[in-house]
Amino acid sequence: MNRAIKIILILVIVSITGCYYDSEERLYPKLSNPCDDTEVTFKGTVSAILQSCQTCHSNSNASSSGNGINLQDYSDVMTVVTNGKLMGSINHTSDYPMPKGGGKLLDCEIAQLQKWIDSGSLNN
Ligand code: HEC
């Protein structure tokens, strides 16, 4: 093989493999990015999680599909926080497991809601 071609080949191989590195975050995204519950807010986190409940518990659907329980606005969410029904329903430890007819929320989402409550359930 021509010497110049060999050198070019080596350069190509080195430049390709040289950029590869085993980043733990890339290989194990779940392990190195565990559930982030450091900045849990009502507007950013809680509302987003409760978004999946709005088909039955929004301001407009609550009376027809959500047994009058409204989970759209802060003051309404506070009702089920204060009466203790929210966590029991999403942990499936109450008589009314939620979301009704659907799969449980993700463990991380449940942990984030619990963290928000433990931090004083602020309207932040
Ligand atoms: C398909 C409609 C539907 C969805 C989706 C749904 N719910 Fe409900 N939810 C209901 C109904 C209907 C009730 C009244 C109890 C019953 O019939 O199961 C209820 C009751 C509740 C209650 C009161 C439970 C009690 O102990 O009295 C809470 C809290 C609640 N839902 C939270 C949620 C949350 C949080 C989500 C989303 C993660 C959710 N729901 C999703 C329909 C729904």
Backbone and ligand atoms as CSV (ligand in chain L), in Angstrom:
chain,resi,resn,atom,element,x,y,z
A,1,MET,N,N,0.845,-1.197,0.000
A,1,MET,CA,C,0.000,0.000,0.000
A,1,MET,C,C,0.876,1.241,0.000
A,2,ASN,N,N,0.448,2.174,-0.710
A,2,ASN,CA,C,1.145,3.449,-0.798
A,2,ASN,C,C,1.255,4.097,0.591
A,3,ARG,N,N,2.438,4.631,0.877
A,3,ARG,CA,C,2.697,5.156,2.218
A,3,ARG,C,C,1.738,6.299,2.596
A,4,ALA,N,N,1.471,7.159,1.634
A,4,ALA,CA,C,0.572,8.289,1.894
A,4,ALA,C,C,-0.821,7.798,2.260
A,5,ILE,N,N,-1.277,6.750,1.555
A,5,ILE,CA,C,-2.617,6.218,1.854
A,5,ILE,C,C,-2.641,5.648,3.268
A,6,LYS,N,N,-1.509,4.943,3.633
A,6,LYS,CA,C,-1.444,4.370,4.990
A,6,LYS,C,C,-1.565,5.480,6.029
A,7,ILE,N,N,-0.827,6.542,5.810
A,7,ILE,CA,C,-0.852,7.647,6.786
A,7,ILE,C,C,-2.245,8.256,6.868
A,8,ILE,N,N,-2.860,8.421,5.707
A,8,ILE,CA,C,-4.221,9.000,5.703
A,8,ILE,C,C,-5.170,8.068,6.454
A,9,LEU,N,N,-5.025,6.748,6.186
A,9,LEU,CA,C,-5.887,5.776,6.862
A,9,LEU,C,C,-5.720,5.874,8.384
A,10,ILE,N,N,-4.482,5.912,8.822
A,10,ILE,CA,C,-4.226,6.000,10.268
A,10,ILE,C,C,-4.839,7.276,10.837
A,11,LEU,N,N,-4.658,8.375,10.121
A,11,LEU,CA,C,-5.218,9.645,10.597
A,11,LEU,C,C,-6.738,9.569,10.710
A,12,VAL,N,N,-7.359,8.922,9.704
A,12,VAL,CA,C,-8.827,8.801,9.717
A,12,VAL,C,C,-9.262,7.979,10.923
A,13,ILE,N,N,-8.573,6.832,11.129
A,13,ILE,CA,C,-8.953,5.960,12.246
A,13,ILE,C,C,-8.768,6.675,13.584
A,14,VAL,N,N,-7.616,7.335,13.719
A,14,VAL,CA,C,-7.359,8.041,14.983
A,14,VAL,C,C,-8.394,9.144,15.202
A,15,SER,N,N,-8.745,9.846,14.133
A,15,SER,CA,C,-9.685,10.948,14.341
A,15,SER,C,C,-11.076,10.438,14.684
A,16,ILE,N,N,-11.423,9.262,14.177
A,16,ILE,CA,C,-12.754,8.721,14.522
A,16,ILE,C,C,-12.753,8.184,15.950
A,17,THR,N,N,-11.788,7.284,16.228
A,17,THR,CA,C,-11.801,6.656,17.549
A,17,THR,C,C,-11.376,7.629,18.638
A,18,GLY,N,N,-10.591,8.613,18.278
A,18,GLY,CA,C,-10.092,9.566,19.268
A,18,GLY,C,C,-11.199,10.385,19.903
A,19,CYS,N,N,-12.321,10.527,19.206
A,19,CYS,CA,C,-13.407,11.335,19.747
A,19,CYS,C,C,-14.349,10.510,20.592
A,20,TYR,N,N,-14.132,9.205,20.624
A,20,TYR,CA,C,-15.050,8.371,21.383
A,20,TYR,C,C,-14.606,8.266,22.820
A,21,TYR,N,N,-15.499,8.470,23.721
A,21,TYR,CA,C,-15.141,8.267,25.111
A,21,TYR,C,C,-16.344,7.681,25.843
A,22,ASP,N,N,-16.031,6.857,26.830
A,22,ASP,CA,C,-17.096,6.235,27.598
A,22,ASP,C,C,-17.540,7.181,28.699
A,23,SER,N,N,-18.561,7.926,28.407
A,23,SER,CA,C,-19.083,8.811,29.431
A,23,SER,C,C,-20.124,8.046,30.234
A,24,GLU,N,N,-19.975,8.076,31.539
A,24,GLU,CA,C,-20.919,7.347,32.392
A,24,GLU,C,C,-22.342,7.850,32.155
A,25,GLU,N,N,-22.473,9.175,31.979
A,25,GLU,CA,C,-23.806,9.728,31.788
A,25,GLU,C,C,-24.441,9.255,30.496
A,26,ARG,N,N,-23.592,9.026,29.482
A,26,ARG,CA,C,-24.151,8.552,28.222
A,26,ARG,C,C,-24.508,7.078,28.301
A,27,LEU,N,N,-23.638,6.306,28.964
A,27,LEU,CA,C,-23.860,4.866,29.019
A,27,LEU,C,C,-24.983,4.502,29.977
A,28,TYR,N,N,-25.045,5.209,31.103
A,28,TYR,CA,C,-26.063,4.884,32.116
A,28,TYR,C,C,-26.837,6.138,32.519
A,29,PRO,N,N,-27.631,6.669,31.596
A,29,PRO,CA,C,-28.334,7.920,31.899
A,29,PRO,C,C,-29.203,7.825,33.142
A,30,LYS,N,N,-29.795,6.658,33.388
A,30,LYS,CA,C,-30.680,6.513,34.557
A,30,LYS,C,C,-29.882,6.556,35.854
A,31,LEU,N,N,-28.707,5.894,35.825
A,31,LEU,CA,C,-27.925,5.801,37.048
A,31,LEU,C,C,-27.341,7.141,37.457
A,32,SER,N,N,-26.807,7.866,36.452
A,32,SER,CA,C,-26.149,9.103,36.812
A,32,SER,C,C,-27.125,10.284,36.850
A,33,ASN,N,N,-28.355,10.096,36.364
A,33,ASN,CA,C,-29.362,11.143,36.461
A,33,ASN,C,C,-30.571,10.611,37.222
A,34,PRO,N,N,-30.413,10.383,38.499
A,34,PRO,CA,C,-31.548,9.871,39.261
A,34,PRO,C,C,-32.629,10.931,39.341
A,35,CYS,N,N,-33.732,10.550,39.863
A,35,CYS,CA,C,-34.869,11.460,39.969
A,35,CYS,C,C,-34.436,12.793,40.562
A,36,ASP,N,N,-34.672,13.867,39.815
A,36,ASP,CA,C,-34.257,15.182,40.288
A,36,ASP,C,C,-35.414,15.839,41.048
A,37,ASP,N,N,-35.287,15.874,42.372
A,37,ASP,CA,C,-36.345,16.531,43.138
A,37,ASP,C,C,-35.763,17.727,43.906
A,38,THR,N,N,-34.716,18.317,43.324
A,38,THR,CA,C,-34.081,19.438,43.998
A,38,THR,C,C,-34.877,20.736,43.859
A,39,GLU,N,N,-35.449,20.963,42.688
A,39,GLU,CA,C,-36.208,22.204,42.499
A,39,GLU,C,C,-37.617,21.891,42.064
A,40,VAL,N,N,-38.414,21.491,43.015
A,40,VAL,CA,C,-39.787,21.128,42.720
A,40,VAL,C,C,-40.696,22.327,43.001
A,41,THR,N,N,-41.366,22.815,41.961
A,41,THR,CA,C,-42.255,23.964,42.129
A,41,THR,C,C,-43.661,23.598,41.671
A,42,PHE,N,N,-44.629,24.396,42.105
A,42,PHE,CA,C,-46.002,24.115,41.667
A,42,PHE,C,C,-46.135,24.351,40.169
A,43,LYS,N,N,-45.665,25.522,39.724
A,43,LYS,CA,C,-45.865,25.865,38.313
A,43,LYS,C,C,-45.036,25.001,37.378
A,44,GLY,N,N,-43.780,24.712,37.797
A,44,GLY,CA,C,-42.903,23.965,36.906
A,44,GLY,C,C,-43.082,22.464,36.977
A,45,THR,N,N,-43.286,21.929,38.153
A,45,THR,CA,C,-43.287,20.483,38.326
A,45,THR,C,C,-44.674,19.896,38.569
A,46,VAL,N,N,-45.327,20.383,39.614
A,46,VAL,CA,C,-46.606,19.795,40.026
A,46,VAL,C,C,-47.658,19.916,38.922
A,47,SER,N,N,-47.797,21.117,38.362
A,47,SER,CA,C,-48.778,21.315,37.297
A,47,SER,C,C,-48.502,20.389,36.124
A,48,ALA,N,N,-47.229,20.224,35.801
A,48,ALA,CA,C,-46.875,19.369,34.659
A,48,ALA,C,C,-47.260,17.918,34.933
A,49,ILE,N,N,-47.018,17.454,36.146
A,49,ILE,CA,C,-47.361,16.067,36.485
A,49,ILE,C,C,-48.886,15.893,36.465
A,50,LEU,N,N,-49.589,16.868,37.020
A,50,LEU,CA,C,-51.043,16.752,37.100
A,50,LEU,C,C,-51.728,17.004,35.750
A,51,GLN,N,N,-50.926,17.353,34.763
A,51,GLN,CA,C,-51.460,17.565,33.422
A,51,GLN,C,C,-52.202,16.328,32.925
A,52,SER,N,N,-51.645,15.150,33.254
A,52,SER,CA,C,-52.260,13.903,32.771
A,52,SER,C,C,-53.601,13.633,33.450
A,53,CYS,N,N,-53.924,14.375,34.480
A,53,CYS,CA,C,-55.187,14.158,35.201
A,53,CYS,C,C,-56.282,15.078,34.672
A,54,GLN,N,N,-55.901,16.021,33.808
A,54,GLN,CA,C,-56.853,17.051,33.399
A,54,GLN,C,C,-57.991,16.535,32.525
A,55,THR,N,N,-57.827,15.364,31.932
A,55,THR,CA,C,-58.931,14.826,31.130
A,55,THR,C,C,-60.165,14.647,32.016
A,56,CYS,N,N,-59.964,14.461,33.297
A,56,CYS,CA,C,-61.101,14.298,34.219
A,56,CYS,C,C,-61.163,15.386,35.278
A,57,HIS,N,N,-60.022,15.988,35.611
A,57,HIS,CA,C,-60.000,16.914,36.755
A,57,HIS,C,C,-59.683,18.360,36.380
A,58,SER,N,N,-59.915,18.758,35.135
A,58,SER,CA,C,-59.684,20.164,34.781
A,58,SER,C,C,-60.899,20.984,35.202
A,59,ASN,N,N,-60.790,22.301,35.147
A,59,ASN,CA,C,-61.910,23.167,35.522
A,59,ASN,C,C,-63.164,22.793,34.740
A,60,SER,N,N,-62.979,22.465,33.451
A,60,SER,CA,C,-64.169,22.190,32.647
A,60,SER,C,C,-64.630,20.729,32.721
A,61,ASN,N,N,-63.720,19.789,33.056
A,61,ASN,CA,C,-64.124,18.376,33.070
A,61,ASN,C,C,-64.490,17.846,34.448
A,62,ALA,N,N,-64.074,18.550,35.496
A,62,ALA,CA,C,-64.198,18.012,36.852
A,62,ALA,C,C,-65.627,17.593,37.200
A,63,SER,N,N,-66.602,18.412,36.861
A,63,SER,CA,C,-67.964,18.066,37.276
A,63,SER,C,C,-68.498,16.870,36.512
A,64,SER,N,N,-68.150,16.746,35.240
A,64,SER,CA,C,-68.690,15.628,34.475
A,64,SER,C,C,-67.879,14.345,34.639
A,65,SER,N,N,-66.544,14.432,34.744
A,65,SER,CA,C,-65.730,13.204,34.767
A,65,SER,C,C,-64.900,12.996,36.021
A,66,GLY,N,N,-64.725,14.034,36.817
A,66,GLY,CA,C,-63.800,13.917,37.951
A,66,GLY,C,C,-64.439,13.987,39.316
A,67,ASN,N,N,-65.725,13.673,39.383
A,67,ASN,CA,C,-66.437,13.675,40.665
A,67,ASN,C,C,-66.319,15.023,41.377
A,68,GLY,N,N,-66.225,16.085,40.578
A,68,GLY,CA,C,-66.162,17.431,41.150
A,68,GLY,C,C,-64.809,17.808,41.717
A,69,ILE,N,N,-63.823,16.900,41.581
A,69,ILE,CA,C,-62.485,17.198,42.114
A,69,ILE,C,C,-61.674,17.887,41.028
A,70,ASN,N,N,-61.219,19.091,41.363
A,70,ASN,CA,C,-60.536,19.917,40.395
A,70,ASN,C,C,-59.038,19.980,40.695
A,71,LEU,N,N,-58.222,19.664,39.713
A,71,LEU,CA,C,-56.767,19.636,39.940
A,71,LEU,C,C,-56.027,20.573,38.991
A,72,GLN,N,N,-56.697,21.665,38.603
A,72,GLN,CA,C,-56.052,22.577,37.663
A,72,GLN,C,C,-55.390,23.756,38.373
A,73,ASP,N,N,-56.103,24.393,39.275
A,73,ASP,CA,C,-55.568,25.578,39.949
A,73,ASP,C,C,-54.999,25.226,41.321
A,74,TYR,N,N,-54.049,26.041,41.736
A,74,TYR,CA,C,-53.366,25.813,43.013
A,74,TYR,C,C,-54.342,25.606,44.170
A,75,SER,N,N,-55.326,26.510,44.292
A,75,SER,CA,C,-56.236,26.423,45.451
A,75,SER,C,C,-57.013,25.109,45.440
A,76,ASP,N,N,-57.341,24.616,44.255
A,76,ASP,CA,C,-58.082,23.351,44.179
A,76,ASP,C,C,-57.176,22.165,44.490
A,77,VAL,N,N,-55.941,22.218,44.004
A,77,VAL,CA,C,-54.994,21.142,44.314
A,77,VAL,C,C,-54.779,21.091,45.823
A,78,MET,N,N,-54.749,22.283,46.456
A,78,MET,CA,C,-54.547,22.328,47.900
A,78,MET,C,C,-55.650,21.599,48.671
A,79,THR,N,N,-56.839,21.541,48.088
A,79,THR,CA,C,-57.934,20.839,48.769
A,79,THR,C,C,-57.574,19.359,48.969
A,80,VAL,N,N,-57.052,18.714,47.919
A,80,VAL,CA,C,-56.730,17.284,48.065
A,80,VAL,C,C,-55.393,17.059,48.766
A,81,VAL,N,N,-54.584,18.135,48.867
A,81,VAL,CA,C,-53.358,18.024,49.665
A,81,VAL,C,C,-53.749,18.092,51.143
A,82,THR,N,N,-54.579,19.062,51.469
A,82,THR,CA,C,-54.973,19.280,52.859
A,82,THR,C,C,-55.803,18.119,53.401
A,83,ASN,N,N,-56.700,17.588,52.603
A,83,ASN,CA,C,-57.505,16.479,53.118
A,83,ASN,C,C,-56.777,15.136,52.990
A,84,GLY,N,N,-55.549,15.184,52.491
A,84,GLY,CA,C,-54.702,13.994,52.465
A,84,GLY,C,C,-55.051,12.977,51.390
A,85,LYS,N,N,-55.912,13.351,50.456
A,85,LYS,CA,C,-56.350,12.344,49.483
A,85,LYS,C,C,-55.438,12.196,48.262
A,86,LEU,N,N,-54.649,13.215,48.009
A,86,LEU,CA,C,-53.825,13.180,46.793
A,86,LEU,C,C,-52.821,12.029,46.805
A,87,MET,N,N,-51.984,11.960,47.846
A,87,MET,CA,C,-50.907,10.967,47.839
A,87,MET,C,C,-51.450,9.541,47.933
A,88,GLY,N,N,-52.515,9.360,48.708
A,88,GLY,CA,C,-53.105,8.025,48.807
A,88,GLY,C,C,-53.593,7.533,47.461
A,89,SER,N,N,-54.185,8.453,46.694
A,89,SER,CA,C,-54.722,8.035,45.397
A,89,SER,C,C,-53.596,7.716,44.411
A,90,ILE,N,N,-52.548,8.534,44.380
A,90,ILE,CA,C,-51.496,8.251,43.387
A,90,ILE,C,C,-50.538,7.158,43.850
A,91,ASN,N,N,-50.499,6.896,45.160
A,91,ASN,CA,C,-49.686,5.769,45.641
A,91,ASN,C,C,-50.468,4.455,45.583
A,92,HIS,N,N,-51.717,4.572,45.177
A,92,HIS,CA,C,-52.615,3.409,45.092
A,92,HIS,C,C,-52.815,2.735,46.447
A,93,THR,N,N,-52.828,3.531,47.511
A,93,THR,CA,C,-53.082,2.972,48.837
A,93,THR,C,C,-54.481,3.365,49.316
A,94,SER,N,N,-55.184,4.191,48.529
A,94,SER,CA,C,-56.543,4.565,48.939
A,94,SER,C,C,-57.547,3.746,48.128
A,95,ASP,N,N,-58.826,3.947,48.430
A,95,ASP,CA,C,-59.873,3.212,47.717
A,95,ASP,C,C,-60.038,3.701,46.288
A,96,TYR,N,N,-59.438,4.865,45.985
A,96,TYR,CA,C,-59.596,5.428,44.648
A,96,TYR,C,C,-58.241,5.649,43.988
A,97,PRO,N,N,-57.636,4.562,43.493
A,97,PRO,CA,C,-56.324,4.703,42.844
A,97,PRO,C,C,-56.410,5.578,41.594
A,98,MET,N,N,-55.471,6.498,41.490
A,98,MET,CA,C,-55.442,7.434,40.356
A,98,MET,C,C,-54.114,7.330,39.626
A,99,PRO,N,N,-54.024,7.640,38.340
A,99,PRO,CA,C,-55.139,8.062,37.494
A,99,PRO,C,C,-56.144,6.928,37.271
A,100,LYS,N,N,-57.411,7.270,37.358
A,100,LYS,CA,C,-58.468,6.268,37.239
A,100,LYS,C,C,-58.381,5.550,35.891
A,101,GLY,N,N,-58.297,4.253,35.960
A,101,GLY,CA,C,-58.260,3.455,34.737
A,101,GLY,C,C,-56.938,3.497,34.002
A,102,GLY,N,N,-55.936,4.163,34.575
A,102,GLY,CA,C,-54.649,4.259,33.884
A,102,GLY,C,C,-53.525,3.730,34.750
A,103,GLY,N,N,-52.326,3.684,34.197
A,103,GLY,CA,C,-51.159,3.214,34.948
A,103,GLY,C,C,-50.755,4.233,35.999
A,104,LYS,N,N,-50.077,3.740,37.008
A,104,LYS,CA,C,-49.579,4.597,38.078
A,104,LYS,C,C,-48.631,5.656,37.516
A,105,LEU,N,N,-48.551,6.781,38.167
A,105,LEU,CA,C,-47.552,7.781,37.794
A,105,LEU,C,C,-46.163,7.173,37.998
A,106,LEU,N,N,-45.148,7.777,37.396
A,106,LEU,CA,C,-43.781,7.292,37.579
A,106,LEU,C,C,-43.353,7.503,39.033
A,107,ASP,N,N,-42.491,6.623,39.527
A,107,ASP,CA,C,-41.980,6.760,40.897
A,107,ASP,C,C,-41.405,8.156,41.116
A,108,CYS,N,N,-40.694,8.641,40.097
A,108,CYS,CA,C,-40.067,9.964,40.215
A,108,CYS,C,C,-41.131,11.048,40.372
A,109,GLU,N,N,-42.199,10.941,39.624
A,109,GLU,CA,C,-43.260,11.949,39.706
A,109,GLU,C,C,-43.908,11.929,41.092
A,110,ILE,N,N,-44.128,10.724,41.609
A,110,ILE,CA,C,-44.726,10.591,42.938
A,110,ILE,C,C,-43.780,11.189,43.989
A,111,ALA,N,N,-42.488,10.899,43.836
A,111,ALA,CA,C,-41.489,11.438,44.771
A,111,ALA,C,C,-41.451,12.964,44.701
A,112,GLN,N,N,-41.578,13.508,43.489
A,112,GLN,CA,C,-41.550,14.967,43.337
A,112,GLN,C,C,-42.773,15.616,43.991
A,113,LEU,N,N,-43.932,14.992,43.832
A,113,LEU,CA,C,-45.133,15.540,44.473
A,113,LEU,C,C,-44.994,15.493,45.996
A,114,GLN,N,N,-44.442,14.379,46.483
A,114,GLN,CA,C,-44.257,14.252,47.931
A,114,GLN,C,C,-43.288,15.317,48.436
A,115,LYS,N,N,-42.224,15.548,47.662
A,115,LYS,CA,C,-41.233,16.547,48.039
A,115,LYS,C,C,-41.863,17.940,48.100
A,116,TRP,N,N,-42.708,18.226,47.109
A,116,TRP,CA,C,-43.382,19.529,47.063
A,116,TRP,C,C,-44.262,19.709,48.311
A,117,ILE,N,N,-44.985,18.655,48.678
A,117,ILE,CA,C,-45.834,18.724,49.879
A,117,ILE,C,C,-44.972,18.883,51.125
A,118,ASP,N,N,-43.915,18.072,51.213
A,118,ASP,CA,C,-43.034,18.140,52.387
A,118,ASP,C,C,-42.364,19.512,52.514
A,119,SER,N,N,-42.192,20.196,51.375
A,119,SER,CA,C,-41.542,21.505,51.403
A,119,SER,C,C,-42.542,22.627,51.657
A,120,GLY,N,N,-43.762,22.269,51.999
A,120,GLY,CA,C,-44.735,23.292,52.353
A,120,GLY,C,C,-45.786,23.572,51.289
A,121,SER,N,N,-45.807,22.748,50.242
A,121,SER,CA,C,-46.746,22.908,49.107
A,121,SER,C,C,-46.993,24.376,48.751
A,122,LEU,N,N,-45.912,25.034,48.365
A,122,LEU,CA,C,-45.979,26.459,48.030
A,122,LEU,C,C,-46.566,26.696,46.645
A,123,ASN,N,N,-47.137,27.879,46.460
A,123,ASN,CA,C,-47.648,28.271,45.145
A,123,ASN,C,C,-46.509,28.969,44.395
A,124,ASN,N,N,-45.492,28.183,44.082
A,124,ASN,CA,C,-44.280,28.781,43.485
A,124,ASN,C,C,-44.102,28.417,42.024
L,1,HEC,C1,C,-60.601,8.918,33.750
L,1,HEC,C2,C,-60.849,10.007,34.651
L,1,HEC,C3,C,-59.863,10.296,35.742
L,1,HEC,C4,C,-58.514,10.486,35.632
L,1,HEC,C5,C,-57.642,10.431,34.376
L,1,HEC,C6,C,-58.044,10.818,36.945
L,1,HEC,N1,N,-59.076,10.801,37.836
L,1,HEC,FE1,FE,-59.002,11.210,39.817
L,1,HEC,N2,N,-60.939,10.766,40.011
L,1,HEC,C7,C,-61.802,10.424,38.995
L,1,HEC,C8,C,-63.090,10.073,39.556
L,1,HEC,C9,C,-64.328,9.648,38.763
L,1,HEC,C10,C,-62.987,10.199,40.964
L,1,HEC,C11,C,-64.045,9.866,42.040
L,1,HEC,C12,C,-63.723,8.517,42.676
L,1,HEC,C13,C,-63.918,7.370,41.716
L,1,HEC,O1,O,-64.981,7.240,41.129
L,1,HEC,O2,O,-62.932,6.613,41.522
L,1,HEC,C14,C,-61.622,10.655,41.207
L,1,HEC,C15,C,-61.126,10.923,42.466
L,1,HEC,C16,C,-59.877,11.449,42.706
L,1,HEC,C17,C,-59.401,11.845,44.014
L,1,HEC,C18,C,-60.143,11.731,45.344
L,1,HEC,C19,C,-59.895,10.360,45.919
L,1,HEC,C20,C,-60.594,10.148,47.239
L,1,HEC,O3,O,-60.002,9.478,48.083
L,1,HEC,O4,O,-61.691,10.659,47.415
L,1,HEC,C21,C,-58.137,12.309,43.854
L,1,HEC,C22,C,-57.203,12.849,44.918
L,1,HEC,C23,C,-57.822,12.179,42.441
L,1,HEC,N3,N,-58.906,11.673,41.771
L,1,HEC,C24,C,-56.606,12.515,41.895
L,1,HEC,C25,C,-56.245,12.224,40.584
L,1,HEC,C26,C,-54.942,12.439,40.062
L,1,HEC,C27,C,-53.774,13.006,40.849
L,1,HEC,C28,C,-54.964,12.036,38.752
L,1,HEC,C29,C,-53.826,12.024,37.764
L,1,HEC,C30,C,-52.596,11.401,38.178
L,1,HEC,C31,C,-56.298,11.580,38.470
L,1,HEC,N4,N,-57.055,11.716,39.601
L,1,HEC,C32,C,-56.726,11.115,37.238
L,1,HEC,C33,C,-61.497,10.392,37.661
L,1,HEC,C34,C,-60.217,10.488,37.135
